[in-house]
């Protein structure tokens, strides 16, 4: 375990939250200063960066992002989303996690009576909230980890997420991005901040760690036609959630050739081959016991 992770585990939650808010204020102040100096990124700037990072027409791409880390954008989230859509074109499909939850899943499910696919806001950043409200964007009907998508494969990505007991199954958008040979972008964020695709391993094998809470939960969901359904879902066990060391896996994925680094605006970006990423997880788990909880193998 890295020194940074050890210190994080020893630091009280309220101090960690204070530090996150402090960093956010500092980033916002820097963005304001960039705007005043006329140093904004245009759509064309971001398109050039995205193409350099390997995105091309017809790609299927799942994007995690931090607006503030990209730098000041001429038209805010619209600049970034328009750049993505223009680069992948009409034959491409763009997807983003739009989870209504930014706390432990257990806390969320205990305090949330209903998930409304059209109206429950995304808590995974300003870009995702802007994206989910665009015309023709579809959103999967899952109460803890919905995904929004637009493009030819959007329906396939989202349609079977409804009713799945876990959000990362073979019918989930996360798995299907890998199955379809898509790409995953982490723009200004890392695996530790947005590692949802890492969880597909847990549902794909007989996973040896009790990462799901023992109790199943029921919650009402409202679909796009306004119909209410009662569904069951599992949530992660916060005891194990605190043991994750996702970023320690980055060197493993680099070694496997499925993760590369590129700048998008000012944001360090991880560009991932989704199928290679999934295959590397399976291989690492079966041969060495590599997981986000044991990133150096079972003896870790």
C-alpha positions as CSV (number, residue, x, y, z in Angstrom):
1,X,0.0,0.0,0.0
2,X,1.3,3.4,-0.9
3,X,2.1,6.0,1.7
4,X,-0.7,8.2,0.3
5,X,-3.2,5.4,0.7
6,X,-2.0,4.8,4.3
7,X,-2.4,8.4,5.2
8,X,-5.8,8.6,3.6
9,X,-7.0,5.6,5.7
10,X,-5.7,7.3,8.9
11,X,-7.3,10.7,8.2
12,X,-10.8,11.4,9.5
13,X,-13.5,11.7,6.8
14,X,-14.3,15.3,7.6
15,X,-10.7,16.3,7.0
16,X,-10.6,14.5,3.7
17,X,-13.8,16.2,2.7
18,X,-12.5,19.6,3.8
19,X,-9.3,19.0,1.7
20,X,-11.4,18.0,-1.4
21,X,-13.4,21.2,-1.1
22,X,-10.2,23.2,-0.7
23,X,-8.8,21.8,-3.8
24,X,-12.0,22.4,-5.7
25,X,-12.0,26.1,-4.6
26,X,-8.4,26.4,-5.8
27,X,-9.2,24.9,-9.2
28,X,-12.2,27.1,-9.6
29,X,-10.1,30.2,-8.8
30,X,-7.6,29.1,-11.4
31,X,-10.3,28.7,-14.0
32,X,-11.6,32.2,-13.2
33,X,-8.1,33.5,-13.7
34,X,-7.7,31.7,-17.0
35,X,-11.0,33.1,-18.2
36,X,-10.0,36.7,-17.4
37,X,-6.8,36.2,-19.3
38,X,-8.6,34.8,-22.3
39,X,-7.1,31.4,-22.0
40,X,-10.0,29.2,-22.7
41,X,-10.0,25.8,-24.6
42,X,-12.2,25.7,-27.7
43,X,-14.0,22.8,-29.2
44,X,-11.3,22.6,-31.9
45,X,-8.6,22.5,-29.2
46,X,-10.2,19.5,-27.5
47,X,-10.9,17.7,-30.8
48,X,-7.2,17.9,-31.6
49,X,-6.3,16.4,-28.2
50,X,-8.9,13.7,-28.5
51,X,-7.7,12.6,-31.9
52,X,-4.1,12.6,-30.7
53,X,-5.3,10.3,-27.8
54,X,-6.5,7.8,-30.4
55,X,-10.2,8.6,-30.7
56,X,-11.6,8.3,-34.2
57,X,-14.9,8.2,-36.1
58,X,-17.1,5.3,-35.3
59,X,-15.6,4.7,-31.8
60,X,-17.7,3.5,-28.8
61,X,-16.3,5.4,-25.8
62,X,-17.3,5.5,-22.1
63,X,-16.1,8.8,-20.5
64,X,-15.4,9.7,-16.9
65,X,-14.4,13.3,-16.5
66,X,-13.7,16.3,-14.2
67,X,-14.7,19.6,-15.8
68,X,-12.4,21.7,-13.6
69,X,-9.3,19.7,-14.4
70,X,-9.6,20.2,-18.2
71,X,-9.2,23.9,-17.9
72,X,-11.5,26.8,-18.7
73,X,-13.8,25.8,-21.6
74,X,-15.3,28.4,-23.9
75,X,-18.8,27.0,-23.4
76,X,-18.4,24.9,-20.3
77,X,-19.5,21.2,-20.5
78,X,-21.0,21.8,-24.0
79,X,-17.5,22.4,-25.4
80,X,-16.2,19.0,-24.2
81,X,-19.3,17.0,-25.1
82,X,-19.6,18.6,-28.6
83,X,-15.9,17.8,-29.2
84,X,-16.4,14.1,-28.3
85,X,-19.5,13.8,-30.5
86,X,-17.8,15.5,-33.4
87,X,-14.7,13.3,-33.2
88,X,-16.6,9.9,-33.1
89,X,-19.2,11.1,-35.6
90,X,-22.6,9.8,-36.4
91,X,-21.4,6.2,-36.4
92,X,-19.9,6.6,-32.9
93,X,-21.5,6.0,-29.6
94,X,-20.8,8.2,-26.5
95,X,-21.6,6.9,-23.0
96,X,-21.1,8.4,-19.5
97,X,-21.9,7.1,-16.0
98,X,-24.7,9.2,-14.6
99,X,-25.0,7.8,-11.1
100,X,-27.4,9.7,-8.7
101,X,-25.1,8.8,-5.9
102,X,-21.8,10.3,-4.6
103,X,-21.6,8.5,-1.3
104,X,-21.2,4.9,-0.3
105,X,-23.9,2.8,-2.1
106,X,-25.1,1.5,1.3
107,X,-25.7,5.0,2.6
108,X,-27.4,6.0,-0.7
109,X,-29.8,3.1,-0.9
110,X,-30.9,3.5,2.7
111,X,-31.8,7.1,2.2
112,X,-33.2,7.1,-1.3
113,X,-36.9,6.0,-1.8
114,X,-36.9,6.3,-5.6
115,X,-34.8,6.6,-8.7
116,X,-36.4,8.5,-11.7
117,X,-34.5,7.8,-14.9
118,X,-35.5,11.1,-16.5
119,X,-35.3,13.4,-13.4
120,X,-32.8,12.0,-10.9
121,X,-29.7,14.2,-11.5
122,X,-26.3,12.8,-12.1
123,X,-23.8,13.2,-9.2
124,X,-20.8,12.3,-11.2
125,X,-19.9,15.8,-12.4
126,X,-21.2,18.7,-14.4
127,X,-20.3,17.2,-17.8
128,X,-22.4,14.1,-17.1
129,X,-25.4,16.1,-15.9
130,X,-25.3,18.3,-19.0
131,X,-24.9,15.1,-21.2
132,X,-27.8,13.2,-19.7
133,X,-30.3,16.0,-20.4
134,X,-29.4,16.3,-24.2
135,X,-32.1,15.3,-26.7
136,X,-31.9,11.6,-27.9
137,X,-29.7,10.6,-24.9
138,X,-30.8,7.3,-23.4
139,X,-30.2,6.4,-19.7
140,X,-30.2,2.9,-18.3
141,X,-32.8,2.2,-15.6
142,X,-30.6,1.1,-12.8
143,X,-31.0,2.8,-9.4
144,X,-27.3,2.9,-8.3
145,X,-25.1,3.0,-11.5
146,X,-27.2,4.2,-14.5
147,X,-25.3,5.1,-17.7
148,X,-26.4,7.6,-20.3
149,X,-25.5,7.1,-24.0
150,X,-26.1,8.5,-27.5
151,X,-25.4,6.9,-30.8
152,X,-26.1,3.7,-32.8
153,X,-25.2,1.4,-29.9
154,X,-26.9,3.5,-27.1
155,X,-29.9,1.2,-27.0
156,X,-27.9,-1.9,-26.8
157,X,-25.7,-0.5,-24.0
158,X,-28.6,0.6,-21.8
159,X,-31.7,-1.5,-22.5
160,X,-31.0,-4.6,-20.3
161,X,-29.6,-2.8,-17.2
162,X,-33.1,-2.7,-15.8
163,X,-33.7,-5.4,-13.1
164,X,-30.1,-6.5,-12.8
165,X,-29.3,-7.4,-9.2
166,X,-25.8,-6.0,-9.6
167,X,-25.0,-3.0,-11.8
168,X,-21.9,-4.6,-13.4
169,X,-23.2,-7.8,-14.8
170,X,-22.9,-9.1,-18.4
171,X,-26.0,-7.0,-19.3
172,X,-24.6,-3.8,-17.9
173,X,-23.3,-0.9,-20.1
174,X,-19.9,-1.3,-18.3
175,X,-19.5,-4.9,-19.5
176,X,-20.9,-4.2,-23.0
177,X,-18.4,-1.4,-23.6
178,X,-15.7,-4.1,-23.2
179,X,-17.7,-6.7,-25.2
180,X,-18.1,-4.3,-28.1
181,X,-14.4,-3.3,-28.2
182,X,-14.9,0.2,-27.0
183,X,-12.6,2.7,-25.2
184,X,-12.7,4.2,-21.7
185,X,-11.5,7.7,-21.0
186,X,-10.6,9.0,-17.6
187,X,-10.3,12.7,-18.2
188,X,-8.8,14.4,-15.2
189,X,-9.8,11.5,-13.0
190,X,-8.2,8.1,-12.1
191,X,-9.2,4.6,-11.4
192,X,-9.5,5.4,-7.7
193,X,-11.9,8.2,-8.5
194,X,-14.0,6.4,-11.1
195,X,-13.2,2.8,-11.4
196,X,-16.6,1.4,-12.2
197,X,-15.3,-1.0,-15.0
198,X,-13.0,-2.6,-12.4
199,X,-16.2,-4.1,-10.8
200,X,-17.1,-6.1,-13.9
201,X,-14.4,-8.6,-12.7
202,X,-16.3,-9.2,-9.5
203,X,-19.4,-10.3,-11.4
204,X,-17.6,-12.2,-14.1
205,X,-15.8,-14.7,-11.8
206,X,-16.5,-16.5,-8.6
207,X,-15.0,-13.6,-6.7
208,X,-13.4,-14.6,-3.4
209,X,-13.9,-11.3,-1.5
210,X,-17.3,-10.3,0.0
211,X,-17.5,-7.0,-1.8
212,X,-21.3,-6.9,-1.8
213,X,-23.3,-6.1,1.4
214,X,-25.0,-9.2,2.7
215,X,-28.5,-7.7,2.5
216,X,-30.3,-7.0,-0.8
217,X,-32.4,-3.9,-1.1
218,X,-35.6,-2.9,-2.8
219,X,-36.2,0.5,-4.4
220,X,-38.7,2.1,-6.6
221,X,-37.6,3.1,-10.1
222,X,-39.5,5.2,-12.6
223,X,-38.8,4.5,-16.3
224,X,-38.8,6.8,-19.3
225,X,-42.6,6.2,-19.8
226,X,-43.3,7.3,-16.2
227,X,-44.1,3.7,-15.0
228,X,-43.0,2.8,-11.5
229,X,-41.3,-0.5,-10.8
230,X,-40.1,-2.1,-7.6
231,X,-36.6,-3.7,-8.1
232,X,-34.0,-5.4,-6.0
233,X,-30.3,-4.4,-6.0
234,X,-27.1,-5.3,-4.3
235,X,-24.8,-2.6,-3.0
236,X,-21.1,-2.6,-2.2
237,X,-20.0,-3.4,1.3
238,X,-18.3,-0.2,2.6
239,X,-15.9,-2.2,4.7
240,X,-14.4,-3.5,1.4
241,X,-14.9,-0.3,-0.5
242,X,-12.4,1.3,2.0
243,X,-9.8,-1.3,1.0
244,X,-9.7,-0.4,-2.7
245,X,-6.3,0.5,-4.1
246,X,-7.4,1.1,-7.7
247,X,-4.6,3.4,-8.8
248,X,-2.0,0.8,-7.8
249,X,-3.3,-1.3,-10.7
250,X,-2.2,1.4,-13.3
251,X,1.3,0.0,-13.8
252,X,-0.2,-3.5,-14.4
253,X,-2.5,-2.2,-17.1
254,X,0.3,-0.2,-18.6
255,X,2.5,-3.3,-18.8
256,X,-0.4,-5.1,-20.5
257,X,-0.5,-2.4,-23.1
258,X,-4.2,-1.5,-22.5
259,X,-3.7,1.9,-20.7
260,X,-2.0,5.0,-22.1
261,X,-1.7,8.6,-20.9
262,X,-2.5,11.6,-22.9
263,X,-3.4,15.3,-22.1
264,X,-6.9,16.5,-22.9
265,X,-6.7,20.2,-22.3
266,X,-4.9,20.5,-19.0
267,X,-6.2,17.1,-17.8
268,X,-4.1,14.0,-17.6
269,X,-6.2,11.4,-19.3
270,X,-6.1,7.6,-19.1
271,X,-7.1,6.1,-22.4
272,X,-8.1,2.4,-22.0
273,X,-8.8,-0.4,-24.5
274,X,-11.9,-1.7,-22.7
275,X,-11.7,-5.3,-24.0
276,X,-8.0,-5.6,-23.2
277,X,-8.7,-4.0,-19.8
278,X,-11.3,-6.7,-19.0
279,X,-9.2,-9.5,-20.3
280,X,-6.2,-8.3,-18.3
281,X,-8.4,-8.3,-15.1
282,X,-9.5,-11.9,-15.7
283,X,-6.0,-13.1,-16.4
284,X,-4.5,-11.2,-13.5
285,X,-7.1,-12.6,-11.1
286,X,-6.9,-16.2,-12.3
287,X,-3.1,-16.4,-12.4
288,X,-2.0,-14.1,-9.5
289,X,-5.1,-13.1,-7.6
290,X,-4.8,-9.4,-8.8
291,X,-7.7,-7.3,-7.8
292,X,-8.3,-3.7,-6.8
293,X,-8.0,-4.9,-3.2
294,X,-4.8,-6.9,-3.9
295,X,-3.2,-5.0,-6.8
296,X,0.1,-6.9,-6.5
297,X,-1.5,-10.3,-6.2
298,X,-2.9,-12.6,-3.5
299,X,0.2,-12.3,-1.4
300,X,-0.2,-8.5,-1.2
